[in-house]
Structure formats: C-alpha cells, structure tokens
C-alpha cells in the first residue's frame, strides 16, 4: 500500500506574504525615523530664518516658528553689516582668509602626503600609517592649550598664523586620500606613464589629480567646515577683535546682548548666524555629488 503524500504547500502559503508585510512594517518604521531626523535637522534652520526677519521687539513677543508683525530681514542684514563700522564684514573676511589658506593648504598637503603614502613603498610606511590613525583619534581641543603655549613662545599669538598654521594639519584628510588613492589610481597607469618618460610631478598633476578629484573635494569640504566652524582655537589664540573669525565675533555679540549693560542686538546676532551658514550651505549644494562619491572612500580598506 503506497503511502499517501501530502501535496506541497504553494510558495505564497509558506510565508511569502508575512515576509512582505514585515518588510512593509520595517519600511514604515524607517520612514518615520528618517522623518523625525529630517524635522530635527530642519527646525533649527527654519527658526533661524524666521527670527532673522524680526526686529528686537518681535523676537520676544511672537511665536518662535512664525513671522512677526513686520518683515525686517533686509533691514537686519543691513544693520548687521554696518554695526560698529562694519566689523562683521571684517570678521567675514578673516574667516575667508583662514578657510582659503588654512583649509586649502590642509587639502593640498593631505593630497600630496596621502597619495605618496598610497603609491610609494618605503621603510616605516606601516609606522606612519599607525601614527596617522593615532592622530585621527586625538581631538583638536586636547591640543589647543599646548599649541597656545608653543605659539606664545614663538610670538605668534594674536596673529592670523596662530589660526592658519594649526589648520594646515588634517590627519583625517590624509587618511581619506590615502585609502581613496589606493584603488582610485591604478598602479598600471602610473607605470605606463613612467615608461613613456613622464616625470613623477607630471604624472601626479596630469593623471592622478583627475582620478583623485572626488576624494580631494571631500577632504576640502571637511577642512572648510572644520575651519569655518573653528571656535575654541581662535578664542584662546586671538585677543584683538580685528582678527576674530565669525564664530568668535558672534559669540562676543551674544555676550554683549546678555551680560551687564546688555545691548539690544539679539536680532543682529541671529541675522549674523544666518549669514554665517549661507556659504557652507552653498558649498554643500554645489559639491554634493563629489561629497557623496568621496564619502564612499572611507569604507575602502587598506
């Protein structure tokens, strides 16, 4: 007597639909979490834009996430740029100086050093790699006071060099270029260029730089953001307001608006903060595609 075998259950009856529902539930939860993060990120920016359009009276008498009686954004911008003989414009120029020289120099040095470490073999290469990783783990604030003591001995405090020189060192940028150049620049191309008689400098500037463009832009953005938002180092290095960057200058304005003999300039502080973030937002929007492709370089293993 032959055994009766039960027919196989169809695929959809073995749990396909519950799996699909589970994936739907996960997608809904992920969407909610991402929406919360977006709101958390956007609300401060909306608050800043809305309150930059208010005068001093509306700041304290109206709802924070809605406009006041009058739209005074352009008036606030004019007052911010002309307050105290245009000191805000001078702070803006100082910040640009620190960013162009400091962040630009840091990107250049990180690119040259990272490319050299990735494509040239020399004794002690692994030791250098370990030192770079150790430097990445050290926060910049931990080195601020020793740097101040060293610069005070050299007589460089209260000068632009006190901010520019420390900004030229970017261990994370060097590490990112190192890991990116390992795969982005094929060794076969370099060997072919050498066989054709190209010098190392010509090979670097005509071939390697083009292949390293996404990584270079990513390092540049990291350096620009770090230098633009640098606060603690200029605070302890600089005592002359004419050399302040925007971060320290706006902090001084905020202290004037809340301390003894407070001055009614809260609207100028908020408007100045809005003007401070505009260049960074523009830079991110323009270089977004390079930023996204360059970030993937951080996952490349040495």
Secondary structure as GFF3:
##gff-version 3
##sequence-region A 1 302
A	DSSP	three_ten_helix	11	14	.	.	.	ID=ss1
A	DSSP	alpha_helix	16	51	.	.	.	ID=ss2
A	DSSP	alpha_helix	56	61	.	.	.	ID=ss3
A	DSSP	alpha_helix	73	82	.	.	.	ID=ss4
A	DSSP	alpha_helix	87	97	.	.	.	ID=ss5
A	DSSP	pi_helix	98	103	.	.	.	ID=ss6
A	DSSP	alpha_helix	104	119	.	.	.	ID=ss7
A	DSSP	alpha_helix	125	137	.	.	.	ID=ss8
A	DSSP	alpha_helix	140	154	.	.	.	ID=ss9
A	DSSP	alpha_helix	161	167	.	.	.	ID=ss10
A	DSSP	alpha_helix	171	184	.	.	.	ID=ss11
A	DSSP	alpha_helix	187	195	.	.	.	ID=ss12
A	DSSP	alpha_helix	200	203	.	.	.	ID=ss13
A	DSSP	pi_helix	204	208	.	.	.	ID=ss14
A	DSSP	alpha_helix	209	211	.	.	.	ID=ss15
A	DSSP	alpha_helix	213	228	.	.	.	ID=ss16
A	DSSP	alpha_helix	232	237	.	.	.	ID=ss17
A	DSSP	three_ten_helix	241	243	.	.	.	ID=ss18
A	DSSP	alpha_helix	246	258	.	.	.	ID=ss19
A	DSSP	alpha_helix	266	286	.	.	.	ID=ss20
A	DSSP	alpha_helix	288	295	.	.	.	ID=ss21
A	DSSP	three_ten_helix	296	299	.	.	.	ID=ss22
###
